[in-house]
Amino acid sequence: MLAVAPSALWSGDAESFLQPALQILSGEKSILSKRGIAYVLLLIPFVAYPQHFFLALALFQQTLMSAVILGAAVFARLLLGRASLPLIMIIGIGTGFYDVPIFVAHLIRNEVLQGFCLMMGVGFLGLALKEKTFFATTMSGVFFALTNLVKATQPLLIVLAAMLLWWRYRQEQTGWKVATVVVASYCAVHFGCMLASVTTGLKFKTVPYAGCELYSQVAHIGWVDSHKYPQLSAFIREAVEKYISLKKRDNGYVRHNIISLIEEYKESKGTKYPPVDEICRTLAFEILFTYPFRCAVDFGHKAVILHTRTGFKSKRPRLSHIQEAGAKAKEAYEELMIQQGFVKKFPINFEPAIALQNTKESTAYYFLKSLTLLALPYSWISIVTVNSMLSLVLLAFTRGWLRLWCLQLAFAWFFFILLHVTVAEPKDRFLVPMVSISFWLCTIGTYMAVKLLGKLATVISFLVFKTNSPNLE
């Protein structure tokens, strides 16, 4: 990937991550961002060396993605034992050549960092459930907190983790103590980061936008006269009805037209209305309650897309994506750096990224494409479908601590499904934080299948030998 595109690709949301980092380095103390603070802080050391920003970040994130896969393999080996090592190696090599994480690790986005934190949190939870160690329990809570500081898409993981640990230790009468430890470590990191920012004078506020995203997903369902915001409803009615008449889902249209109208109306009314995200959430739920069947059908359609198309044979990177990233980098240089004056303090060298708009097919490009064919099973079947099936099957065929751990894997996976069927869109890049979950589900599923086949072969051979040899006990 570094040979194909020797700089971090400028994604559509890259500016929203980089700008807060530049503001902090510029000495600003009050930061308002819709992104989590963890990835913003990660960018600061790279921005401090602006001439090498793109290459250094791309190299770091590709290395971090490798650490996610290797870490998942290490945890699987510790949890399943030496007999699982051949399967771990085969599935690990396939995961390493999966084109979606290779491509996304090159983007200026937070999915890779979140994937690393989630891998560590769930992996340590598995060790805590198996070996009952205080260290693993504490580290699980720490990394679950970091996961949500990067991107708050798994807020309930810590709740289930505490319940599972309590159940595991219940016979020793220490279940509540262990559950308290994991929750305490989670809270210590979460609130400790807030306290640290207050101590340094930094006021980093993350603006919620889940309500806006949910409304953008359901606005096309049908018009509803809002009972809570009747005047605002009348103000945006023409724009909404125009959007509905298009008879298609266009989340960008909603964000840039309808939600911008809501923001305009709110600003004209001052403090009379709550934040825009809360308004959009209310409007979205009014649509959900008015047209429940239509919404269910729409969400079901998204679930089908998620399970059949997302992350399946995507064959990234496409040249069009790389060329588009170069064009966006040029726009970002003109807008973000020059207009806002950051270019003088932090002269980031955009030339490598801008040059990508002239990228052409190369030997390295075709070689990378050929490597992705080794991504087993990702190149053969829809991994989303496989993960959903294994999440349910493993709960029936596992026992003891392994079943508890599989329950955590299934919860994380189906919460991901729920989130991207309702609030978000089925996009390839959203799979990246789930790479370790997918790796473990595939490994445990294959491991259990091999064990069952081994037992079946033993029974068959015993029956055959006993039938042919009466003296054999």
Buried (B, 14 or more C-beta within 10 A) or exposed (E): BEEBBBBBBBBEBBBBBBBBBBBBBEEEEEBEBBBBBBBBBBBEEBBEEBEBBBBBBBBBBBEBBBBBBBBBBBBBBBBBEEEBBEBBEBBBBBBBBBBBBBBBBBBBBBBBBBBBBBBBBBBBBBBBBBEBEEEBBBBBBBBBBBBBBBBEBBEEBBBBBBBBBBBBBEEEEBBEEBBBBBBEBBEBBBEEBEEEBEEEEBEBEBEBBBBBBBBBBBBBBBBBEBEEBEEBBEBBEEBBEEBBEEEEBBBEBBBEBBBBBBBEBBEEEEEEBEBBBEBBBBBBBBBBEBBEEBBEEBBEEBBEBBBEBBBBEBEBBBBEBBBBBBEBBBEBBEEBBEEEEBBEEBEBBBEBBBBBBEBEEEEBBEEBBEBBEEBBBBBEEBBBBBBBEBBEBBBEBBEEBBBBBBBBBBBBBBBBBEBBBBBBBBEBBBBBBBBBBBBBBBBBBBBBEBEEEEEEEEEEEEEEEEEEEEEEE
